Amino acid sequence: MERRDRSLKGLNELIHLDSLDSDERAQGLVRWVDKYLTKHTISEFDLELSDLKKLSELFYKNIMFLKDHKENTRQELIETKKLKSFASNS
């Protein structure tokens, strides 16, 4: 029962993270992985089939989100470096 409760709590937290803005979501996902996947594997989640489908969809969606977020952050860093370089040369 404890494993099921932990699994449902993890799924609900992941659902909540999905509703946050980009920066909070990215940071929240890192904390979520640390909390739920560092000491345990995803195969230890004890969920019903419908909940497993939700978890699977959220995993895929969040992987794509993190890839996009990483690229956007990289582009922002490049622009910041350009502005810093321009400002120091003026």
N, CA and C of each residue as an Amber inpcrd file, in Angstrom:
protein
   270
   0.8240000  -1.1960000   0.0000000   0.0000000   0.0000000   0.0000000
   0.8670000   1.2590000   0.0000000   1.9770000   1.2020000   0.7250000
   2.8690000   2.3670000   0.7770000   3.4270000   2.6850000  -0.6070000
   3.7830000   1.6460000  -1.3490000   4.3260000   1.8430000  -2.6970000
   3.2740000   2.4550000  -3.6150000   2.0450000   1.9970000  -3.4930000
   0.9520000   2.5480000  -4.3080000   0.7190000   4.0160000  -3.9630000
   0.6890000   4.3440000  -2.6760000   0.4960000   5.7330000  -2.2540000
   1.6140000   6.6220000  -2.7940000   2.8480000   6.1420000  -2.7040000
   3.9910000   6.9040000  -3.2110000   3.8780000   7.0890000  -4.7200000
   3.4250000   6.0670000  -5.4090000   3.2680000   6.1320000  -6.8640000
   2.1900000   7.1390000  -7.2590000   1.0590000   7.1060000  -6.5560000
  -0.0210000   8.0630000  -6.8450000   0.4100000   9.4910000  -6.5320000
   1.1510000   9.6610000  -5.4400000   1.6510000  10.9860000  -5.0890000
   2.6030000  11.4920000  -6.1760000   3.4720000  10.6200000  -6.6520000
   4.3980000  11.0050000  -7.7190000   3.6700000  11.3820000  -8.9900000
   2.6440000  10.6160000  -9.3650000   1.8540000  10.9280000 -10.5600000
   1.1470000  12.2640000 -10.3920000   0.5450000  12.4960000  -9.2410000
  -0.1580000  13.7600000  -9.0110000   0.7940000  14.9560000  -9.0320000
   1.9800000  14.7790000  -8.4960000   2.9740000  15.8610000  -8.5490000
   3.3840000  16.1390000  -9.9950000   3.5310000  15.1000000 -10.7770000
   3.8980000  15.2710000 -12.1840000   2.7800000  15.9780000 -12.9500000
   1.5470000  15.6540000 -12.6460000   0.3980000  16.3370000 -13.2650000
   0.4180000  17.8120000 -12.8930000   0.6900000  18.0980000 -11.6230000
   0.7630000  19.4990000 -11.1790000   1.8980000  20.2480000 -11.8780000
   3.0480000  19.6250000 -11.9930000   4.1940000  20.2650000 -12.6450000
   3.8670000  20.6400000 -14.0900000   3.0340000  19.8590000 -14.7210000
   2.6530000  20.0910000 -16.1030000   1.9140000  21.4170000 -16.2780000
   1.3540000  21.9470000 -15.1990000   0.5780000  23.1870000 -15.2860000
   1.3970000  24.4440000 -14.9880000   2.6510000  24.2910000 -14.6060000
   3.4840000  25.4360000 -14.2240000   4.1050000  26.1160000 -15.4380000
   4.6200000  27.3340000 -15.2300000   5.3190000  28.0180000 -16.3210000
   6.6740000  27.3530000 -16.5520000   7.3240000  27.7110000 -17.6270000
   8.5100000  26.9890000 -18.1080000   9.6200000  26.8280000 -17.0760000
  10.0440000  27.9230000 -16.4650000  11.1700000  27.8290000 -15.5350000
  10.8220000  27.0160000 -14.2950000   9.6290000  27.2690000 -13.7310000
   9.2080000  26.5100000 -12.5530000   9.0280000  25.0350000 -12.9000000
   8.5070000  24.7770000 -14.0870000   8.2910000  23.3980000 -14.5200000
   9.6180000  22.6600000 -14.6620000  10.5920000  23.2960000 -15.3000000
  11.8990000  22.6590000 -15.4890000  12.5540000  22.3570000 -14.1470000
  12.5350000  23.3160000 -13.2430000  13.1310000  23.0970000 -11.9250000
  12.3620000  22.0320000 -11.1490000  11.0470000  22.0660000 -11.2660000
  10.2150000  21.0740000 -10.5920000  10.4580000  19.6720000 -11.1070000
  10.6730000  19.5460000 -12.4060000  10.9360000  18.2280000 -12.9890000
  12.2590000  17.6570000 -12.4820000  13.2420000  18.5210000 -12.3190000
  14.5310000  18.0640000 -11.7750000  14.3290000  17.5480000 -10.3510000
  13.5790000  18.3060000  -9.5410000  13.3070000  17.8650000  -8.1620000
  12.4940000  16.5690000  -8.1560000  11.5330000  16.4520000  -9.0810000
  10.6980000  15.2590000  -9.1600000  11.5520000  14.0300000  -9.4610000
  12.4440000  14.1480000 -10.4280000  13.3210000  13.0220000 -10.7770000
  14.2010000  12.6550000  -9.5880000  14.7560000  13.6570000  -8.9150000
  15.5820000  13.3830000  -7.7340000  14.7830000  12.6410000  -6.6610000
  13.5450000  13.0440000  -6.4760000  12.7110000  12.4680000  -5.4280000
  12.2220000  11.0610000  -5.7630000  11.8110000  10.8450000  -7.0140000
  11.1460000   9.5920000  -7.3550000  11.9920000   8.6050000  -8.1640000
  13.0400000   9.0560000  -8.7920000  13.7830000   8.1400000  -9.6590000
  15.2510000   7.9630000  -9.2890000  15.7310000   8.6680000  -8.2900000
  17.1270000   8.5310000  -7.9050000  17.3670000   7.2220000  -7.1600000
  16.5230000   6.9290000  -6.1840000  16.7000000   5.7080000  -5.3820000
  15.8520000   4.5530000  -5.8850000  14.8710000   4.8530000  -6.7190000
  13.9520000   3.8350000  -7.2230000  13.8840000   3.9350000  -8.7440000
  13.4090000   2.8830000  -9.3770000  13.2360000   2.9210000 -10.8270000
  11.7630000   3.1250000 -11.1560000  11.5170000   3.4890000 -12.3830000
  10.1420000   3.7120000 -12.8180000   9.3370000   2.4170000 -12.7550000
   9.9960000   1.2840000 -12.8770000   9.2820000   0.0030000 -12.8270000
   8.7380000  -0.3030000 -11.4300000   9.1760000   0.4440000 -10.4310000
   8.6770000   0.2500000  -9.0720000   7.3940000   1.0210000  -8.7950000
   6.9370000   1.8260000  -9.7620000   5.6720000   2.5300000  -9.6000000
   4.5470000   1.5000000  -9.6320000   3.6260000   1.5920000  -8.6940000
   2.5060000   0.6580000  -8.5880000   1.2230000   1.4070000  -8.9420000
   0.9020000   1.4100000 -10.2250000  -0.2640000   2.1500000 -10.7100000
  -1.1480000   1.2550000 -11.5630000  -2.4090000   1.6430000 -11.6510000
  -3.3270000   0.9400000 -12.5430000  -2.9960000   1.3320000 -13.9760000
  -3.5270000   0.5720000 -14.9190000  -3.2110000   0.7760000 -16.3270000
  -3.5060000   2.1990000 -16.7890000  -4.6410000   2.7490000 -16.4270000
  -4.9790000   4.1130000 -16.8640000  -3.9920000   5.1280000 -16.3010000
  -3.5780000   4.9270000 -15.0450000  -2.5940000   5.8270000 -14.4420000
  -1.2170000   5.6500000 -15.0730000  -0.8760000   4.4180000 -15.4270000
   0.3980000   4.1760000 -16.1110000   0.4250000   4.8610000 -17.4740000
  -0.7170000   4.8760000 -18.1560000  -0.7950000   5.5770000 -19.4430000
  -0.5900000   7.0760000 -19.2630000  -1.2170000   7.6450000 -18.2110000
  -1.0250000   9.0710000 -17.9170000   0.4500000   9.3540000 -17.6340000
   1.0510000   8.4880000 -16.8150000   2.4590000   8.6600000 -16.4620000
   3.3350000   8.5930000 -17.7060000   3.0480000   7.6540000 -18.5710000
   3.8090000   7.5060000 -19.8140000   3.6790000   8.7380000 -20.6910000
   2.4580000   9.2380000 -20.8450000   2.2330000  10.4430000 -21.6550000
   2.9620000  11.6410000 -21.0690000   2.8950000  11.7840000 -19.7470000
   3.5770000  12.9050000 -19.0980000   5.0840000  12.7880000 -19.2200000
   5.6160000  11.5750000 -19.1440000   7.0470000  11.3720000 -19.3260000
   7.4790000  11.8580000 -20.6950000   6.7810000  11.3960000 -21.7240000
   7.1320000  11.7830000 -23.0900000   6.9950000  13.2980000 -23.2680000
   5.8840000  13.8350000 -22.7990000   5.6310000  15.2730000 -22.9270000
   6.7160000  16.0820000 -22.2160000   7.1210000  15.6410000 -21.0360000
   8.1210000  16.3830000 -20.2740000   9.5270000  16.2090000 -20.8360000
   9.8150000  15.0710000 -21.4280000  11.1080000  14.9080000 -22.1020000
  11.2050000  15.8950000 -23.2640000  10.1330000  15.9970000 -24.0390000
  10.1270000  16.9390000 -25.1610000  10.2160000  18.3820000 -24.6440000
   9.4920000  18.6680000 -23.5650000   9.5460000  20.0010000 -22.9740000
  10.9680000  20.3400000 -22.5430000  11.6380000  19.4020000 -21.8600000
  12.9940000  19.6790000 -21.3780000  13.9790000  19.8700000 -22.5220000
  13.8040000  19.1330000 -23.6070000  14.6590000  19.3380000 -24.7850000
  14.4600000  20.7370000 -25.3420000  13.2010000  21.1580000 -25.4770000
  12.9050000  22.5010000 -25.9850000  13.3980000  23.5810000 -25.0230000
  13.1930000  23.3500000 -23.7370000  13.6200000  24.3200000 -22.7250000
  15.1410000  24.4730000 -22.7410000  15.8340000  23.3680000 -22.8900000
  17.2970000  23.4020000 -22.9600000  17.7490000  24.2280000 -24.1640000
  17.1220000  24.0090000 -25.3060000  17.4880000  24.7540000 -26.5170000
  17.1750000  26.2390000 -26.3560000  16.0180000  26.5620000 -25.7960000
  15.6620000  27.9700000 -25.5730000  16.6360000  28.6380000 -24.6160000
  17.0200000  27.9430000 -23.5730000  17.9780000  28.4850000 -22.6130000
  19.3370000  28.6920000 -23.2740000  19.7270000  27.7680000 -24.1340000
  20.9960000  27.9000000 -24.8570000  20.9690000  29.1280000 -25.7600000
  19.8590000  29.3330000 -26.4660000  19.7270000  30.4930000 -27.3480000
  19.7600000  31.8010000 -26.5460000  19.0950000  31.8110000 -25.3910000
  19.1180000  33.0000000 -24.5330000  20.5270000  33.2880000 -24.0400000
  21.2710000  32.2600000 -23.7140000  22.6480000  32.4230000 -23.2610000
  23.5190000  33.0070000 -24.3750000  23.3290000  32.5310000 -25.5790000
  24.0780000  33.0630000 -26.7280000  23.7730000  34.5400000 -26.9180000
  22.4930000  34.8980000 -26.8610000  22.1050000  36.3030000 -27.0150000
  22.6720000  37.1720000 -25.8930000  22.6700000  36.6400000 -24.6770000
  23.2190000  37.3830000 -23.5460000  24.7140000  37.6150000 -23.7270000
  25.4210000  36.5950000 -24.2020000  26.8580000  36.7420000 -24.4520000
  27.1200000  37.7810000 -25.5350000  26.2910000  37.7900000 -26.5790000
  26.4430000  38.7890000 -27.6410000  26.2300000  40.1920000 -27.0980000
  25.2000000  40.3690000 -26.2900000  24.9280000  41.6810000 -25.7080000
  26.0470000  42.1100000 -24.7650000  26.5520000  41.1840000 -23.9920000
  27.6440000  41.4900000 -23.0710000  28.8970000  41.8950000 -23.8570000
  29.1730000  41.1600000 -24.9270000  30.3170000  41.4850000 -25.7590000
  30.1520000  42.8540000 -26.4080000  28.9570000  43.1390000 -26.8940000
  28.6720000  44.4220000 -27.5240000  28.8160000  45.5640000 -26.5260000
  28.3020000  45.3460000 -25.3210000  28.3510000  46.3760000 -24.2840000
  29.7820000  46.6400000 -23.8340000  30.6030000  45.6140000 -23.7680000
  31.9830000  45.8060000 -23.3220000  32.8360000  46.4460000 -24.4060000
  32.4450000  46.3130000 -25.6800000  33.1920000  46.9160000 -26.7810000
  32.7620000  48.3510000 -27.0640000  31.6820000  48.7990000 -26.4650000
  31.1770000  50.1620000 -26.7230000  31.8640000  51.1850000 -25.8860000
